[in-house]
């Protein structure tokens, strides 16, 4: 069992769930990680990926945008957000994010 106060443990398990395409489980763990560490850019990025997998694209953009603002190196969050923007039919925003990640 995970330590209920260990945001990193929830974030790590969420990353595994995203890789396994178990997006509902990933979302649950990301929610816990974010609640424990409000400025956790990686947990927000992973939650954005989980929401993308669950087809909550607007929610994904919101989380990925927060991750971009909080991350020391936001390149991955920009890349992920560009992909979601494409799915939303927002090519200009997607292109801008692809250029920002470099």
URNORLIN-V794580 format. One record per residue. N is the residue number from 1. RES is the residue in one small letter. BURIAL is 1 if it has 9 or more other C-alpha atoms within 8 Angstrom, else 0. Layout:
BEGIN
N	RES	BURIAL
N	RES	BURIAL
END
This chain:
BEGIN
1	x	0
2	x	0
3	x	0
4	x	0
5	x	0
6	x	1
7	x	1
8	x	0
9	x	1
10	x	1
11	x	1
12	x	0
13	x	1
14	x	1
15	x	1
16	x	1
17	x	1
18	x	1
19	x	0
20	x	0
21	x	0
22	x	1
23	x	1
24	x	0
25	x	1
26	x	1
27	x	1
28	x	0
29	x	1
30	x	1
31	x	1
32	x	1
33	x	1
34	x	1
35	x	0
36	x	1
37	x	0
38	x	0
39	x	0
40	x	1
41	x	1
42	x	1
43	x	1
44	x	1
45	x	1
46	x	1
47	x	1
48	x	1
49	x	1
50	x	1
51	x	1
52	x	1
53	x	1
54	x	0
55	x	0
56	x	1
57	x	1
58	x	0
59	x	1
60	x	1
61	x	1
62	x	1
63	x	1
64	x	1
65	x	1
66	x	1
67	x	1
68	x	1
69	x	0
70	x	1
71	x	1
72	x	0
73	x	0
74	x	1
75	x	1
76	x	0
77	x	1
78	x	1
79	x	1
80	x	1
81	x	1
82	x	1
83	x	1
84	x	1
85	x	1
86	x	1
87	x	0
88	x	0
89	x	0
90	x	1
91	x	0
92	x	0
93	x	1
94	x	1
95	x	1
96	x	1
97	x	1
98	x	1
99	x	0
100	x	0
101	x	1
102	x	0
END
